[in-house]
Amino acid sequence: MTLSTRSTRGGIAALLGVLALLLSTLLPVDDARAAPPTAPTPQAVTPPTAPTPVATTPLPGSKANWTVSLGGLRPLSQGPSFVRLGYYTFAGDGTVAHEYWQWSHTPRFRRVDAVSADCGGAIPHCDVKTAEGFTGPPTGRLGGSYVYTPGADGPDLVITWRNGTPGGPPAGSVERWRVETGLAGGTLARMRSGTFYRADGLTGNTLGTVDPDPAFSDYGADHGIGYGSNAPFSSRQSMASLAASETRFRGNFLRVTDGTAPEREWTGGDFTFGGRQGNNVSNPWRLCSNGSCMGFLQHNTRCNRNAASNTQNPRAFDPDRVRYLAELGTGRQNTGEYWCQLLAWEEDCYQGNSHVQPMLQVLGDDGGFLGWVGVEASPDYLQGQPANRQVEDFLGIFDNVSVEIAHRNVYVTTLVDRGTGASPPLVVEREKPAPAFRIAYGNSTMFGHLTWEDRTTAQPFTTVRYSGRNRPASGCRFAEFIAYAASGKSVRETTRHQCAGGADYFDPDFAAVETRPPLAIADRDVARVQITYWVSEDGGRTYSTKGVQNCTVGGCVDSTRDPQTQFRVGHGQSVAAGTLTWKGQAISYEGNNHVASGCRYVLLVASDGTRHSSSDFCATNGDRPFSSPQFATAATSVDISYWVSDNGGAHYAAASTRCTRDGCV
């Protein structure tokens, strides 16, 4: 789904709906019949020769199957715009096939009914509409070849189309893409045109014209976005699965309307389909009775901003927006539609110029749902009249993907061309280093990106931002980030503790106003970041370390650290808590004894017989730390007990726990 601040005939520019159809391209097989056998001619037997090796072309980002949205967007005075949505299939022999749907100012097209949305509640029972042609299989096909050069100075991927459906790119047409790898723990890759994202890397909802990328193609397409994995096109996530999702989405939307130059908006927002997180808590999307669509009544929009001048409409002050998502076909096809409810006047359903958005699902290698690429293909017609109003058409392309893979890291550096002072200066675009991390423990995962920020006048040393997702399958989990300078100086942060049944998005860049600053070390560049996954199976009382990665600007690799186990024992309001560090069979510990009343101490007994105790501490709401750099030398477990004395009586063990490097019980 998309949320946008631009509004016309029914709303703000962008809901991103959901579904995609796969059609496998079947290559013709040579069916020539073999000639009848003839009697063999005697000849000398020669040894067999080795077959000639077949050259293999590397797949873009190591991914074969891509869902792609691209288009040529321009002011109507410069000619008609077009948008195209489809599948790219890359083969190791250097060939590529493309199946697609395409819409343009010319020839004209219309909205068509796709699915009946009987979602119940206050959501109108209406037919979900989509762009003409999208209810069926792809209508266009292209074949061609490609060259992929990872890390090239410029576009990584060059495609040359050699043949295709009339109305598509002519033979010999070329596209040039930039490829990003390592998304979603390596299960996904992305390709894009040079100016698809904002130069400053933000995805805020700020309108602005979009510079074309003339190098992207030689046939009029100037913007594109695509995502690739090795999941087959026949796989997709159902509406029921999405209806239960608590994922948030974000992306980029480029579109034309009103005959003007292309403008940029954002997609996604702080919402979820399941409605248990985000800004639609207690107002989830509702699954339709047939299971093929969802509906949503979005409250408190700007739909009624012109109510004062629309007094004849009995719904003029209605602020709600109706949204639908539906699946089509048998592949990745989804479609979205939205309209302001006041536009229906006294009817249940709006039959006019709603926003319709054909989309294709983005899936990782494992089939996990990660969002969509899509197009807006919303023609404008005067109701009841055949008038051609193509100047008011909405045509656009977008991505809308889970926040942990949403692109926010592109920026522009302006250089003087070869030092000559030429005007205009040479503009060089590159990406900030943003290595991906992923740590799993059982079925629980924590993944995301680190972004190395450049030095600025205000911050003359490099810093690191982190964003991602903690998805526990059981127990409770949190992530720890420790940034180190080359000197060893460090700074530490942790995410919120998240227990099974939810997901924590630790994304300081997501909010309009950043709620968490980057990892910064005073007077030092950040050289590396150590990420640790902490796991609790006792409801979040104590945690132990279960996975570690070390990250630099070049990437993240699995690593190790001395395992640590948190312990906690208490009596009443008094509690002793700390950490055991396991160095082989040697153990160290540190902790704090908080005494609310009476006298308390901690006794530690290792499995090798070593015994330590903290000093007996008598206080009223007092604290005393305790520690030992080396406690035991050949132990596999530690029994920790809390000894208490009230009113001057004898001490007794009031609580105890046994700890190993796997945790305390």
Secondary structure, DSSP 8 states (H G I E B T S, - for coil): ----S-BSSSSBS----EEE---------------------------------------GGG--EEEEEEEE---GGG---EEEEEEEEE-TTSEEEEEEEEEESSS---EEEEEEE---TTS--EEEEEETTTTSS--EEEEEEEEE-TT-SS-SEEEEEEEE-TTS--TT-EEEEEEEEEEGGGTEEEEE-TTSS-TT----S---B----TTSBSSS--EEEEEEESS-TT----HHHHHT----EEEEEEEE-TT---EEEEEEES--SSSSSGGGTT---EE-TTSSEEEEEE-S-STTTTGGG-TT-TTTT---EEEEEEE-SSSBEEEEEEEEGGGGTTSSS--SS-EEEEEEEEE-TT--EEEEEEEEEE----TTS----GGG-EEEEEEEEETTT----EEEEEE-GGGTT-SS-EEEEEE----EEEEEETTEEEEEEEEEE---SS--S-EEEEEEEEE-SSSEEEEEEEEE-TTS-EEEEE---EETT--EEE-TTTSSS-SS--B-BTTB---EEEEEEEEESSTTS--EEEEEEEEETTEEEEE----EEEEEEEETTEEEEEEEEEETTEEEEEEEEEESSSEEEEEEEETTS-EEE---EE-SSEEEEEEEEEEESS-S-EEEEEEEESTT---EEEEEEEEETTEE-
